[in-house]
């Protein structure tokens, strides 16, 4: 755990620069040197703060997400899903998809990128989704033994993966809202 | 459309060799020269028959699938899904996943591989799945206006994509059967 020597504003600035570079040159060609040059910081600072390129990139992605599933609590499961879907605008969603497409390519050759994605992005979001669903169970919206409960991540990931592969269209708010209403809620018995 | 000059046995032999090579060296390093050498055929024959490396690889994958969705018709939707799931044994499923992982990597750099995958593998399977679902509607198992109907591909692709990403486990018959019973059928109102 490196002690933070950066202000939150400076950290956000750095993350934004990393994402810009990532979009411009891709993960392979993104070097700590390039990040240091672009952000006028020293490589030593970058390594002290983040340890590795993989960690820096994934933390930048995580910082860029406008909504974390764990932070959402509207009082109903439908409200929670809609909050997540509608707080990310379509343009941002398109940008995220492009970045993730680029990263999914890089993941094949970089086990530490995969590990960082799992630890810093996928696991926390799965935990957040788990809490969201648990609250729905506690409120009596979903039966605790509903067999579809463990599969909500699979349904949601399928929406993103198949939208491009099958429909050849980008994911947007209208599609995700319809998908949640047509698939996720009926499967959960809501 | 090249006229077929190969017996079905010879064609299967060629496809098997292509898949072996694909597993050994990956899509990038797989050359028509290597296929010609391995199968003791001429490059001219390969190009006459398949036109391109992308087409040859995708046709080999398609030939290797033990079940095509369009061929399945057991008289009930659950029977159809189970037939698809259980006719592919777990070992074959693991092998297919490894091949598709390798290919999903190559797809990023090869638009013609992506096009061939869409035209020769994804589209026909989507058409087959569509017929399977239409028969369920015709039999009265699923209401024709069920909003989850267009999303069955998304649910199924999610099962495969999320199994490795979230669960870090390979897809097998037990998982797929449970997923279909827990997610797909309830969403379809069965």
Interface residues (C-beta under 8 A of the other chain):
Chain A: X101 X104 X105 X108 X122 X126 X147 X148 X150 X151 X153 X154 X155 X156 X157 X158 X159 X161 X162 X163 X165 X166 X178 X179 X181 X182 X183 X186 X187 X189
Chain B: X101 X104 X105 X108 X122 X126 X147 X148 X151 X153 X154 X155 X156 X157 X158 X159 X161 X162 X163 X165 X166 X178 X179 X181 X182 X183 X186 X187 X189
